[in-house]
Amino acid sequence: MKLLKGFTFIAFIAALASIVCGFVLETEYAQKLIGFGVIGIFFIVFPLFSYYRWKGKSMKDYMLTKENLDKMRENQRINKY
């Protein structure tokens, strides 16, 4: 799992560097650098980060099912102040 975390971090740094270089450098392809950086963040870094953070967690815990709604109502009633 550390490999995925490291690859995600390196991809984020590369995308961020591409964006910064696009703003700083005055070349013909500066806008392309910015665009590739943004595409890298949204299509590579964000999905990898989401996969890394959600792996091993149950989606049912985050869905609004009748059981979860009942638990939330019970917690609100107990923690009411």
N, C-alpha and C positions, 0 to 999 in steps of 0.2 A: 504494500500500500504506500510505502514511502516513495517508491518509484513514480507512482501516479501523482503524488503531492509535489514531488520535485519537478516533474515534467510540466505540471500546471503552473508552478511558480516561474519556471524558465519561459514558458509561453507567454505568461503575463508580462514579464520583464521585457521580452522581445517586442510584444505588441505596444507596450508603453514607450519603449525606445523608438519604435517606428513612428509613433505619433509625435513624440518630442522632436525627432529629427525632421519630420515633415514641417513642423512649425519653425524650427530654427534655421534649417538650410534653405538657401534661396536657389533652388534648382528647378528644372522643368518638371520633374516628377515628384515635387514636394506634396502635392495633393494626393498622388497615388500612395505615398508613404502613409499619410494620415488615413486614407481609406483602408489600406491593408491592415493597419493597426487596429482600426475600429472593427473590421471584419474578423480579425484574429481574436479580439476580446469577446465578441458576441457569438461567434460560431465555433471557437475552439476552447477558449479559456472558461467561459461561463458554463458550457455543458460539462466539461471535465470537472470543474469545481462542484457543480450540482451533483454529479454522479458520486464524487468522492465523499461529499457530506451526507448524502442520502443512503449510501450503501449500508445494508444491514438494518435499516429502519422499516417499520411496518407502515404502509400507507393508510391502513385502517385506523391508526391512532390519530391521524390528522383529518379524517373525513367526518362530516357532520352526520353521524348515525344516531339512531334513537338512544343507544346506550351512552354515547359520548355527550349528547345533549342533556341526558339525565345526570351524568356526572358533573357537568358544568353548573347545572341548576343547584345540585346538592352543595357544590363548593361555594357558590354564591350565597346560598342560605347560611352555610356555616361561617363564612368569612365576612358576613355583613357587619358593618360597624357604623 
